[in-house]
Amino acid sequence: MFLTRLVVCTALLTMVFASGGHAQDKAKIERQFQSWLEQTVWPRARAKGVKRPTFDKAFAGVRLNWKLPDLVPPGSKAPKVRKQTQAEFGSPGKYFNAGSINGATSTGRTMAKRHASALKATERKTGVPGRIILAIWGRESGYGRVEIPHNVFEVLGTKGFMSTRAPYFTDELVAALQIAQAGHAPGTSMKSSWAGALGQPQFMPSNFLKYAADGDGDGRADIWRSEADTIASIGQYLAKHGWQKGRDWGFEVTLPASVSCTLEGPDQGQKIREWVKMGITRTSQKPFPAHELKGEGYLMMPAGRSGPAFIVTPNFYALKDYNTSDLYALFVGHVGDRIQYGAGGFKARWGKVGGLLRSDVARMQQALVQQGHDVGGIDGLPGFKTRRSIGRWQEATGQTATCFPDASMKKRLKP
C-alpha cells in the first residue's frame, strides 16, 4: 500500500552517470538487469507457482526506470545523506488543509450513497465502519480517481535490482508475479505507484496476497477496477490488524494544564475513565460513550501543546498499521467522522510550529539520547517518543513542557 509520499529526485543519478571515471554503462547495466531477472527472479517465482508465460508477459518490454528514487546502480556506492538545507516539515496542521479535508469529505458522502450496499456488507463482515473505509479510500487514491500510472513490474524490477532496499522490493516483485498468475489484475499491465503500491487501496503486493478480498463475488480481488473489491479489501486489512468492532478511533479532548503532555503514547494507556478522572473532557462537550469509558485509551498530541489533543483507542493504531504516520491516522478518523456525522473542524487550533530542518531535529534527538531518553530513533522526525522526550527534558530543566521541537531548543539541545 504505502502511496506516493516523496518527491522523485533524479539529479544525483544524473551526476553519477555523467562523472568522468565513475560513469556507468547503462546498456551494460540493462543487460545485467535482464540476467538478474532470469537467474534470480525467475527461479523464485517458479517456486511460488508462477508459470513461464506469465513471467514472460510481465517483463515483455520492461526496462530499468532510471527516474525512480533511491537507486544504487551496480558498481556505485549508496549516496551519503546530504545535509538538509530546506525545511523538511512544517506545522502538523498543514496536513489538514481545507482543500484536502473538504474534497475527501464531499466525495466521500457521494460514495457512501453510491456504494452503501458494499459498505454495509463489509462492515457486517469485518466490523470496520464504512466511514473509515471511505476515508482511507479517499486518501489513498481519491476514491479511484487519481491516476496510478506505473507498470508494477518495471517499478519493482528496477528497485529490486538496484535500490537501497533491494531485498524487500525483490520479495514484492515475486508477490506481484503471484498476483498476475492468479488472474486478479486487469488484462493489461498491473498499475502501481512509484513505490509499487497497487490499485485503489494502494496495497503492496505482499499485502494484496494476505488481505485483498473479493467483494463483488466474481472470484477475483480486482482492486484496480472494482469498487466493491476495494472496499472489502480495506475492511479486511483493518480487521486483520486488530480493528475492534464497536469502538471508535478516538476523540478530540481538552487537556488541563495539570496533565502533562509527556503522558502521550500507546505504551502509556489506561482506561478512558481514568483519563476523565484526571480532568480530561471532550471538546464537543459530550460525555464519552459508556462503553468507551471501560476501554483502553491513549493520549495523542501530534503538535504537543501547540495543537489539538486526542484520546485515541486501539483502533487508531490499526489505522497506523495502514500507514505509520500519526497524521495519516488522524486524517482518516477525522474525515470519516465528517462524512458520516457532518462534524466540523478541530476545536483547538494548530500552532505555528515546525519549519525546522530534519538535521536540526536529529541533533536534538542525539542530545536527548545521550541524556538517557528514548526518542524512537534518530531520524529527524518528531514522533511521539521524541515529543514526550522533549517534554521530559523541559520539565527536568524547569521549563513548561510543550512536547514539540522548536528553534529555541537548538542551542540548548546539542550533542
Secondary structure as GFF3:
##gff-version 3
##sequence-region A 1 415
A	DSSP	alpha_helix	11	18	.	.	.	ID=ss1
A	DSSP	three_ten_helix	20	22	.	.	.	ID=ss2
A	DSSP	alpha_helix	26	36	.	.	.	ID=ss3
A	DSSP	pi_helix	37	41	.	.	.	ID=ss4
A	DSSP	alpha_helix	42	47	.	.	.	ID=ss5
A	DSSP	alpha_helix	52	59	.	.	.	ID=ss6
A	DSSP	three_ten_helix	92	96	.	.	.	ID=ss7
A	DSSP	alpha_helix	98	114	.	.	.	ID=ss8
A	DSSP	alpha_helix	116	126	.	.	.	ID=ss9
A	DSSP	alpha_helix	130	141	.	.	.	ID=ss10
A	DSSP	beta_strand	150	151	.	.	.	ID=ss11
A	DSSP	alpha_helix	152	161	.	.	.	ID=ss12
A	DSSP	alpha_helix	166	182	.	.	.	ID=ss13
A	DSSP	beta_strand	191	192	.	.	.	ID=ss14
A	DSSP	alpha_helix	205	211	.	.	.	ID=ss15
A	DSSP	alpha_helix	227	240	.	.	.	ID=ss16
A	DSSP	beta_strand	250	254	.	.	.	ID=ss17
A	DSSP	three_ten_helix	261	263	.	.	.	ID=ss18
A	DSSP	three_ten_helix	266	268	.	.	.	ID=ss19
A	DSSP	beta_strand	270	271	.	.	.	ID=ss20
A	DSSP	alpha_helix	272	277	.	.	.	ID=ss21
A	DSSP	beta_strand	281	282	.	.	.	ID=ss22
A	DSSP	alpha_helix	290	293	.	.	.	ID=ss23
A	DSSP	beta_strand	296	300	.	.	.	ID=ss24
A	DSSP	three_ten_helix	304	306	.	.	.	ID=ss25
A	DSSP	beta_strand	309	312	.	.	.	ID=ss26
A	DSSP	alpha_helix	314	322	.	.	.	ID=ss27
A	DSSP	alpha_helix	326	341	.	.	.	ID=ss28
A	DSSP	alpha_helix	358	370	.	.	.	ID=ss29
A	DSSP	alpha_helix	384	396	.	.	.	ID=ss30
A	DSSP	three_ten_helix	407	409	.	.	.	ID=ss31
###
